[in-house]
Amino acid sequence: MSPRKNRRTRDMPRETGRGAFGGPQRIEEGPDGDWIVRPAAGAAKSYRCPGCDQEIPPGVGHVVAWPAEGGGPEDRRHWHRPCWEHRLHRTPKIQRSGRGPRY
């Protein structure tokens, strides 16, 4: 029988305990800094996702993320799960006029 591997790898998130609403929160380390991330089952109000700029309707599951260092309640952002997972690969959104080039 092989020994059990008890070490966590560097890219696995760290559990930091329970959040204010009872959900498990964790710290995710990335090139854009350390973030505290908590799943949200759905709220009574709608939020705007900063990743896709679309509305997260009430009752839809999503994640809430804020900077691990110096982040407070005003720094929390509500993201769709796929938008949060792909935030580092997203290209900047460029606003063009109606007659501007499409390339």
N, C-alpha and C positions, 0 to 999 in steps of 0.2 A: 504494500500500500504506500502511495506517495504522500509526503507531508502536505498539510493544508496550507494554502497561501493566505496569510492574514494581512499582508501589506496592501494598502490601497495604492493604485497607480496615480501618477501626477495629474492625469486628466480627469479623474473621477471627482465629482463634486463632494464637498465636505458637508455633512449634516450639522446644522447649528442649533437644532432644537425646534421648539414649536413657535409658530408665528402668533401674532396678535389674534388671529381668527381661527387658531387651532390647526392650521395646515403646517406640514413640515417645511422648514425653510433650510436652504443650503447655500454655501458660498461656491460660486463658479469662478474659476480663474481663467482669464483670457488675455489676448493681446491688447484689448481695450480696457483692461483693469479687472479688479475683483468686484463681483456683483453678488448681492444677496438676492436670491430668487425664491419666490414662494408661489406654489400653485393656488389658483383661486377657482372655486367651483362655479362661480357665477354670482353676480351682484344684482341688486335691485335697480341699478342705474346703468346707463351705457357709458362706455369709455372710447377714446380714440386711440388706436394703435399707432405708435410712432414709427413702426417699421413699414407699414403699407398705407398709412393715413386713412384707414377704413374704420368704421364704427364697430365696436364689440358690443353686440346687443345684450340686454339684461338676460341673465340665466345661462350664458355661454361660458364654458370653462376657458381660462386663460392663465397667464402667469403675471406676477407683479415683481418687478425688479428695481433695485436702487443700488447706488454705489456702496461698497462695503466700508469705505473710509469717508467719514464726513457726510454721509447721506442721511437725510431726515425724511419726514413725511412729505415734504414738498418736492422731494427728488424721486418719489416713486412713480413708475410708469407701468401701465397695463399693456401687455403685449399679447397678440395671438401666439400660441405655442410655436407654430412653424416660423413665424416672423422672428421670434426670439432666437430660435435655433439657427437661423440663416442670416442673422444681423451682420455678421462679419463678411459675408459674401455678396451683400447687396450693393448695387452700384448707386451712386448719388442720383437723386431725382432731379432732372433738369427741366425747368419750365421754359418752354419756347412759345413764341407767338404762333398764331394760326398759319402764317405764311413763312415761317422759318424752315430751314432745312431739316430733314428727318434723320440725318446721319449722325 
